[in-house]
Amino acid sequence: MTDYLSTGSLPEEYRQLARTVRDFAQQVVAPVSAKHDADHSFPYEVVAGMADMGLFGLPFPEEFGGMGGDYFALCLALEELGKVDQSVAITLEAGVSLGAMPIYRFGNDDQRAEWLPQLTSGQALAGFGLTEPDAGSDAGGTRTTAVEDGDSWVINGSKQFITNSGTDITRLVTVTAVTGNNGGKKEISTILVPTSTPGFVAEPAYNKVGWNASDTHPLSFTDVRVPRENLLGERGRGYANFLRILDEGRIAIAALAVGAAQGCVDESVRYAGERQAFGQAIGRNQAIAFKIARMEARAHTARTAYYDAAALMLAGKPFKKQASIAKMVASEAAMDNARDATQIFGGNGFMNEYVVSRHYRDSKILEIGEGTTEVQLMLIARELGL
């Protein structure tokens, strides 16, 4: 995809993938989205369809059951899904970037062989337990502990806001925990915890403002005992390794946000052409036309930002700053476009059966999850040497 910024045209394999996922989103996801949102139900049938298409394995090698693609292919799929249903898109994003990717990046041969085929096939999901009531961006606030006891780790603590952590097909949660103290600083490591382990509990799901069909739970760990070999990566490198995962994930979240922003444009163009007021389609009014034009400009700018970040990542070049820019610009575009689309739809925009109302509720979390806008500004400033 590195030629896009110079030519404006994606290679055929990427365009074909985007078309395929777009058709799936329109034909399979869209018809059931409103019901799952209203019922706060997890869309198992949609997830099964994505699994059959190989979407959970897009960026992974074939030896691990993947599709042999790359991270940009995942982003294109997320953008198309995000146009229609952010809950479905975040289920895929978290399943890949937070569930499977840490094991692929940092796991040993045995861990990869055991878990990746399940996760890349979409037959199982994994979550990543980082956030706590006093910890997230601030790793120093981590309270969950993992203590060595013979050939085991014994884990105690809690996590919150963990995606894909309580479904019927969730099989694993990777947990950050304090495993020691190094010069007065907490040593934080990551440990693989199968969800069948005694003492692990996915507490009742949250009642959220949006992303109602996405699975999100607080987790508790009470004397959870797992083998010492469940340590993921180097001891004491858990938080540092996850920062790399977050950098990649911000590009994926940006792609999802671009989908949401573009979905609002598409719905607004359609509605403005159909809705009649004062004897003409409302899109003939300059106030409406200019509002939609500005929405399109936001979506285009955000898309270019995430394409740029993805190109740098795939080229093996530093991309932290560009990932933060993409995530910030795209999440703000999604929120701004959702607000404008709701205004264009008027009273209908306040009714839950319309897609734009769902985008209005869903998009706010894009400015919070996987690093708030304020965190992105902090990271961008640091990369500038400030």
Secondary structure, DSSP 8 states (H G I E B T S, - for coil): -TTHHHHS---HHHHHHHHHHHHHIIIIIHHHHHHHHHHT---HHHHHHHHHHTGGGTTS-GGGT--S--HHHHHHHHHHHHHH-HHHHHHHHIIIIIIIHHHHHH--HHHHHHHHHHHHTTSSEEEEE--BTTBSS-GGG---EEEEETTEEEEEEEEEEEETSSSTTEEEEEEEEEEEEETTEEEEEEEEEETTSTTEEE------SS-TTS-EEEEEEEEEEEEGGGEESSTT-HHHHHHHHHHHHHHHHHHHHHHHHHHHHHHHHHHHHH-EETTEEGGGSHHHHHHHHHHHHHHHHHHHHHHHHHHHHHTT---HHHHHHHHHHHHHHHHHHHHHHHHHHGGGGGSTTSHHHHHHHHGGGGGTTTS-HHHHHHHHHHHTT-
